[in-house]
Amino acid sequence: MYATQALTHVVPLAAELDKNKVTPGVLGFLVFAALAVGVWQLMKSMNRHMGRVNFEEAPEPGAASAAESGAPRGSAEK
């Protein structure tokens, strides 16, 4: 069933509402619940992927040669 077909079944129900009382109703709850479930699944997936990360910072390429030569870091030879 397409979303437009589903909305055509919901629209006649909206005509029965009191014009002075506006509420999100069941459709608003379903949208909110779907967003909440989606966010929960994304967070669960992110935690799983972050748990697999094994990050070890590699030294800078110039830092090893500067440390071996005894030159202070940041000084440049001219």
VENTADA-V169440 format. One record per residue. N is the residue number from 0. RES is the residue in one small letter. SS is DSSP state (H for helix, E for strand, L for the rest). PSI is psi in radians with two decimals (* if undefined). NEAR is the number of other C-alpha atoms within 8 Angstrom. Layout:
N,RES,SS,PSI,NEAR / N,RES,SS,PSI,NEAR
//
This chain:
0,m,L,2.32,4 / 1,y,L,2.74,5 / 2,a,H,-0.62,6 / 3,t,H,-0.63,6 / 4,q,H,-0.66,8 / 5,a,H,-0.68,9 / 6,l,H,-0.53,8 / 7,t,H,-0.45,8 / 8,h,H,-0.45,8 / 9,v,H,-0.57,8 / 10,v,H,-0.76,8 / 11,p,H,-0.50,8 / 12,l,H,-0.50,8 / 13,a,H,-0.44,7 / 14,a,L,-0.38,6 / 15,e,L,-0.15,6 / 16,l,L,2.66,8 / 17,d,L,2.31,6 / 18,k,L,-0.38,5 / 19,n,L,-0.16,4 / 20,k,L,1.97,6 / 21,v,L,2.17,7 / 22,t,L,2.75,4 / 23,p,L,-0.53,7 / 24,g,H,-2.90,6 / 25,v,H,-0.70,6 / 26,l,H,-0.72,7 / 27,g,H,-0.69,8 / 28,f,H,-0.74,9 / 29,l,H,-0.69,8 / 30,v,H,-0.79,8 / 31,f,H,-0.75,8 / 32,a,H,-0.69,8 / 33,a,H,-0.71,8 / 34,l,H,-0.72,8 / 35,a,H,-0.75,8 / 36,v,H,-0.70,8 / 37,g,H,-0.76,8 / 38,v,H,-0.71,8 / 39,w,H,-0.75,8 / 40,q,H,-0.69,8 / 41,l,H,-0.72,8 / 42,m,H,-0.68,8 / 43,k,H,-0.74,8 / 44,s,H,-0.72,8 / 45,m,H,-0.75,8 / 46,n,H,-0.67,8 / 47,r,H,-0.76,8 / 48,h,H,-0.67,8 / 49,m,H,-0.52,7 / 50,g,H,-0.46,6 / 51,r,H,-0.23,6 / 52,v,L,2.26,6 / 53,n,L,1.58,4 / 54,f,L,2.12,4 / 55,e,L,2.14,4 / 56,e,L,2.20,4 / 57,a,L,2.50,4 / 58,p,L,2.71,6 / 59,e,L,2.56,6 / 60,p,H,-0.64,6 / 61,g,H,-0.29,6 / 62,a,H,-0.64,9 / 63,a,H,-0.74,9 / 64,s,H,-0.59,8 / 65,a,H,-0.62,11 / 66,a,H,-0.63,10 / 67,e,H,-0.63,7 / 68,s,H,-0.22,6 / 69,g,L,0.09,6 / 70,a,L,2.45,8 / 71,p,L,2.60,7 / 72,r,L,2.34,7 / 73,g,L,-0.25,4 / 74,s,L,2.45,6 / 75,a,L,2.42,4 / 76,e,L,2.41,3 / 77,k,L,*,2
//
